[in-house]
Amino acid sequence: MRPANLKTRIFLDGGSLDETKQVLSLLGFLDGQTTNPTLLSKNPGIRERLEGGERLKESELIDFYRDLVKRVAAMVPEGSVSIEVYAEGATRAEAMLEQGREMFRWIPNAHIKFPTSAEGLKAASIAISEGIRVNMTLCFSQSQAAAVYVATRGAGRGNVFVSPFVGRLDDRGENGMDVIANIIRMYGKGDGHVEVLTASVRRPDHLLAGIKLGSDIVTAPLEVLKDWGERGLPLPDADYRYEARGLKPIPYREIDLSKDWHDYDISHELTDRGVERFSKDWNSLIR
């Protein structure tokens, strides 16, 4: 069961209902789930059809996605399920919004994932004004997180997540957990309307470090949550220290949160690559 002094919410990062069931059984609780096109492409039902040489019509894939998140949402009714819009590098905010509005109607506990790009931020700003909860994904810098904060200003707490991707920064030799720490520190000076969701978790120590830093949410794949559960759901104590393993530090920057969101440097090659990867995985399923 949930540790009594655990304040961080725990999400599953997965696209399979079976994984949701496993985590609920193993941990005894689950606060939500994050999904994306790559995770959807790994769903056993999708894989079975692909391995049989079949591709789906786009309408069939959307129906599959809708059915999956409805089932997941019913299993975590008090939590949140993040649903990602389809976006390529050239996708405009209006197209993202059109998808987001439809997806938000699928379930009562949805957060719609937009990329932390210029068009994604534009879409999110309008979505928030329409009462749509958002999760800004593919965030890799403190400056991007500042833009998310400003673009969604006025939203109620719980309506906006920002998802910094730890593992993908680690992959290129940078300490991804520094970005989490830096964003949490920066947001401490604000009104608290954006919650930090530690994403791209690869190892058990990413999970523990996110909890230690005070991340509002940590989303982790089945194997990490399984490891945590099998070890009895340990929490970091006062002496816990995250081992960066030789990764290059990412220093904290003083950033003014009172500017217009367009004034922040939101460019990041990993955001561009992430959008490309997600769109490629989505398109690989469609005939």
N, C-alpha and C positions, 0 to 999 in steps of 0.2 A: 504493500500500500504506500501511498504518498508519504514521504518523510515529513514529520510535523513542522520542521523549520525550513522546508524548501519553499522559497519565495518565487524562484524562476519557474515559469511554465515550461513544460516539456512537450514538444511536438514530435511526431514521426515525419521524417522526410521520405515519402514513399508513394508509389502509385498502384498499390495492390491492397485489396480488401483483406486478403489473408495476412498480410503483414500487420495491418491494423489490429486484427484479432489476436495475433501472437503477442503484440506489445501490451495490449490490454490485459491479456491473461498473465503475462510475465510480470509486468510492473504493478498491475492492479489499478492503474489509472492512466489517462492520457488526456492532455489539455488541448490537443488539436493536431492538424496534419497539414503539411505543405506538399503541393504537387507541382509538376512542371512537365513539358512535353517529353523530356528525356526519361523521366520516371515512368510516364505513361507508356513509352515505347518498350519498357521492360516488363510491363504487366503480363502475367502468364497467359491471359486470354488473348491479348494482342500477339504475343510471341507465337502461340499455337497457330494462329491464322497466318502469320508471316512465314513460319517454317513450312506451312502447307502450300506456300507459293501464292498466297492470297494477299491482296492489298485492299484497303477499305476506301469507300467513297468518303469524301470529306464530311458529308452529313452523317454517315455511319460512325465516323470517329468522334464527332461532336456528341452524338447520342450516347456512345460508349463512355465518354468523359463525364457527361451529365449523370448517367446512371451510377458511375463509380463514386462521384462526389456526394450524391444523394445518400448512398449507402454508408459512406464514411461519416457524413454529417449526422446521420441517425445514431451512429455509435459514439460520437462525441458531441452530444446536443448542447452542452454547456460551453463548448470550446469553439474553435475556429477552424475552417478549412480554406486554404489558399488555392485559388484557381487562376491559372495563368493565361493571359490573352496571347494570341498568336501575333508575333511581330518579327519583321525582317528589318534590315537596316533602313530601308526606305519607307517603312510603314508610318503613316501619319497618325497624329493624336486622335483625329476623328474616327479612324478605322478601329483604333484600340478601344475607344470609348463605346463604339457600337457593340463590340464584342463584350466589353465589360458590363454594360447595362444588362445584356441578356444573361450573362453568367451569374450576375448578382441575384437574379430572380430564381436561379436554380434551387438554392437552399437558403434558409434563414440565417445561417452563421458563416457567410462567405466573406473572405477578403480577396479582392481582385488584384492579381499581380501585374504590375506594369514595370518595364525596365527603367532603371535610373539613367535615363537619357533625356535629351531636350524634349522630344515628342512624348516620352513616357511621363515626364513631369508635368507637361501641359495637360495631358489626359488626366493625371491624378488630381491636379488642381480643380479641374471641372468636375470630376467624379465626386470629390469631397463636398463640393457645393451642392451636389445632387443627393447627398446622403449615402453615397456608396463607400464602403470601407475598402481601404487599399493596403497592399503590401508592395513596397518598392524594392524590387529584386535586382540582383546583379550590381550591388553597391560595393565599391572597392576603395573608397577614400573618404576621409573626414569632410572634404569639400563637397562631395556628392551628398553626404548625409546632411550637411548644412542646407543645401538646396532643397532636399526633401522637407526639412523642417519648415522652411519659409514658404514653399509652394503649397503646403497643406495647413498653414497657419489658420487657426479658427476651428479646426476639427476637434471633436471631443476625444478624450483619452480612450484608447481601445479601438479607435477608428483608423489609425495609421500605424503600420509597421515599416521599419526599414531593415533590409536583410543584407548585412555585410557578409561577403563570402570569404571565410577564413582559409579553407583548404586551397583554393585556387591562388591565393597570394602566397601561401606556403610553397606551392608547386614551383614558383619562380624565385624562391629564396628569400622572401620577405615574411616577417612575422605577422601573420594575419590577425592574431589575437591583439596586437597593438592597435589595430584599427577599431576593434570592439572597445577596448579601453578608452581610446581617444574620443570616440563618438559618445560614449556614456558620460565621460567627463565634460565634453562640450554641451551635451543636452542638459547636464545638471544646472546650467545657467539659464535654461529656458523654462517653458511652462509645462513641460511633461506630456505634450500631446502626441509625440512620436515615441513608440516603443521600439527598443532595439531587439531584433530577432537574429541571434547568432546562427548563421547558415554555412553550408558547405563544410559541415563537421565531418572529419575523417577519422578521428581517434578518440578514445575515451578521455584523454586529457584535454581535448578541445571542449568537451562537454563540461568537465569539472572546472576548467578555467572560466568558461562562460558563466557558470553559477557563481564562482568566486568573485568575478568582476561585477556581478549584479545585473547581468543581462536580463531583460524582462522575459525573454523566451529563448530557448535553444531548440533548434530542430535538428534531429539526428537520424541517420539511417538505421535500419533494423539491427545490423550487426553491432553498432555502438550501443544502442539501447539494450540489446540482449546481453552484451558484456556487462553493462552497468547493473542490470537486473540480477544477473547470476552472481554478482559480487555483493548483493544485498543493498543496492542503491546507496553507496557511500557518498557522503558530501565532503567537500574540501573543508579542512579545519583551519585554525588560525595560522598554522605553520605551513599550509599548502603553498607551494611555489610551482608555477608553470615553467617547464623546461622548453626554451625556445629552440634548442637543438641547433645552434649555430645560424639561425635565420637572422637576416638583416633587420635591425629595429626600424620601426616607422615612428618618427617623433611626433609629439603632440604639437598642434598649431593653434594659436589664438585666432579664432574666426568670429567675426561679427555676425550675429544672427538677425540683424535688423535690415539687411539689404534686400533688394529684389532677387528672386531666385535665379534670374537670368545672369546676374553678376558673378555667380560662383563658377569655378572651373569644374565642370561636370564631365569632361572628356576622360575616358579611360579605356585603354585598349582591351582590357579584360571584359568590360561591359560589351564592347562591340563583338568580341569573340563569343561571349555568352549568348548574345542575341542570335548570332549566326549558327551556333551549335544547336540551340533550342529549335530554331526554325528548320534546320536540316533534319533533326530527329522527327519533328512533326511531319514534314513533307515525305520522309521515308516510309511513312505508314499509309500514304494516300496513293491510290491508283489514278 
